[in-house]
Amino acid sequence: MTLELVNNTIMDYFLSEPDQTMIPYWNAPNVRLYCGDAMETLEKIPDNCIDLIFADPPYNLSNGGFSVHAGKRVSVNKGKWDVSKGFDADLQFHIDWIAACKRVLKPNGSLWISGTYHSIYACGFALQKDGWHIVNDISWFKPNAAPNLSCRMFTASHETLIWARKDKKAKHTYNYSEMKDGDWSEDRLKNPNTQMRSVWAIGTPKREEKIYGKHPTQKPLDLMRRIILAASNKNDLVLDPFCGSATTGVAALQAGRKFVGIDADVEYLKTLAKPRLKDVVKTLPTPKPRKAPTKRKAAVATKRPRKTTTKQKTVIAAE
Ligand SMILES: C[S@@+](CC[C@H](N)C(=O)[O-])C[C@H]1O[C@@H](n2cnc3c(N)ncnc32)[C@H](O)[C@@H]1O
């Protein structure tokens, strides 16, 4: 049996037997949500088992500034989780979560990181220091970005996405034809049947994507759909260590992938991620029952120590 097959079996077991490794906040066929710190939670996930990671870590831009929303002056503060702890601490945070992701990512898997200039350079530095190979950086242009209030600088209207693989020799997934020939009519920069370029014009989330409530940094489904279709295959396992409202999960399930999401804020999971995912699960065909793994594979899957943090216990109790 190849290493890949063994890892797939371990991951299937991990997904079907919640109490074997750690307690999820919520699980349903092909999807699991965990409430907790990304690093602590990633520690309990087996090595080399994730096909694709999308991470939208804190931007560290909540510094008391102002922006515009619907014609009104609004604070840029996203929440306590987004406040900078200073340059060194913020950089160390990115170094730590990126290293944790490297361990759980399959050898030929890939990692995407989204951010603004406040955070993306630190993430890029952390990736390069840790030996990752950068495949591309994508400029996500937001045609409907909010105007700049000060009129003393350009209007910030893009985010950068870094796409990286574990090392230079890794064989990452790239669905070239799907990108070239797919229907990307939402993107005014993409001409039909031409190669997908590294600048994408995609608007901020649509009204219908916000019906469950607002996450301050919710990503548009069109963006997540493109990333998932580009860099993973059907039945692959997609992980988002900072899942927020679980946009990654919605796009992953809709595209026939499996999803594991982590967020430290139970309110986001309770009011946004879980109801959004639940509604998608209802629309999917019922998966076939899984075979129990052999004793040996189960033993491998449970080798890592099981810890339940006090925070996780509290969340489960509150449910
Ligand atoms: C930029 S937002 C992600 C938004 C998400 N992409 C979406 O579409 O809704 C970052 C998320 O990371 C979570 N977070 C911050 N620090 C964390 C940590 N140490 N571990 C896990 N989650 C964390 C926040 O609660 C927030 O929901």
The ligand as an SDF file (V2000), in Angstrom:
LIG
                    3D

 27 29  0  0  0  0  0  0  0  0999 V2000
   -9.4750   36.7120    8.5450 C   0  0  0  0  0  0  0  0  0  0  0  0
  -10.6430   35.8000    9.4650 S   0  0  0  0  0  0  0  0  0  0  0  0
  -11.0990   34.4680    8.4070 C   0  0  0  0  0  0  0  0  0  0  0  0
  -12.3870   34.7010    7.6640 C   0  0  0  0  0  0  0  0  0  0  0  0
  -12.7960   33.5450    6.7810 C   0  0  0  0  0  0  0  0  0  0  0  0
  -11.8800   33.3740    5.6790 N   0  0  0  0  0  0  0  0  0  0  0  0
  -14.2190   33.7230    6.2420 C   0  0  0  0  0  0  0  0  0  0  0  0
  -14.4350   33.6460    5.0010 O   0  0  0  0  0  0  0  0  0  0  0  0
  -15.1250   33.9140    7.0270 O   0  0  0  0  0  0  0  0  0  0  0  0
   -9.6030   35.0780   10.6620 C   0  0  0  0  0  0  0  0  0  0  0  0
  -10.2980   34.1720   11.6630 C   0  0  0  0  0  0  0  0  0  0  0  0
   -9.2820   33.6050   12.4880 O   0  0  0  0  0  0  0  0  0  0  0  0
   -9.8030   33.4050   13.7890 C   0  0  0  0  0  0  0  0  0  0  0  0
   -8.6220   33.3230   14.6770 N   0  0  0  0  0  0  0  0  0  0  0  0
   -7.8170   34.3140   15.1150 C   0  0  0  0  0  0  0  0  0  0  0  0
   -6.7940   33.8260   15.8300 N   0  0  0  0  0  0  0  0  0  0  0  0
   -6.9420   32.4670   15.8400 C   0  0  0  0  0  0  0  0  0  0  0  0
   -6.2020   31.3820   16.3850 C   0  0  0  0  0  0  0  0  0  0  0  0
   -5.0720   31.5810   17.0860 N   0  0  0  0  0  0  0  0  0  0  0  0
   -6.6370   30.1350   16.1710 N   0  0  0  0  0  0  0  0  0  0  0  0
   -7.7830   29.8950   15.4670 C   0  0  0  0  0  0  0  0  0  0  0  0
   -8.5250   30.8810   14.9360 N   0  0  0  0  0  0  0  0  0  0  0  0
   -8.1170   32.1480   15.1030 C   0  0  0  0  0  0  0  0  0  0  0  0
  -10.7260   34.5940   14.0290 C   0  0  0  0  0  0  0  0  0  0  0  0
  -11.7130   34.2820   14.9740 O   0  0  0  0  0  0  0  0  0  0  0  0
  -11.2780   34.8570   12.6070 C   0  0  0  0  0  0  0  0  0  0  0  0
  -12.5540   34.2730   12.4560 O   0  0  0  0  0  0  0  0  0  0  0  0
  1  2  1  0
  2  3  1  0
  2 10  1  0
  3  4  1  0
  4  5  1  0
  5  6  1  0
  5  7  1  0
  7  8  2  0
  7  9  1  0
 10 11  1  0
 11 12  1  0
 11 26  1  0
 12 13  1  0
 13 14  1  0
 13 24  1  0
 14 15  1  0
 14 23  1  0
 15 16  2  0
 16 17  1  0
 17 18  1  0
 17 23  2  0
 18 19  1  0
 18 20  2  0
 20 21  1  0
 21 22  2  0
 22 23  1  0
 24 25  1  0
 24 26  1  0
 26 27  1  0
M  CHG  2   2   1   9  -1
M  END
$$$$
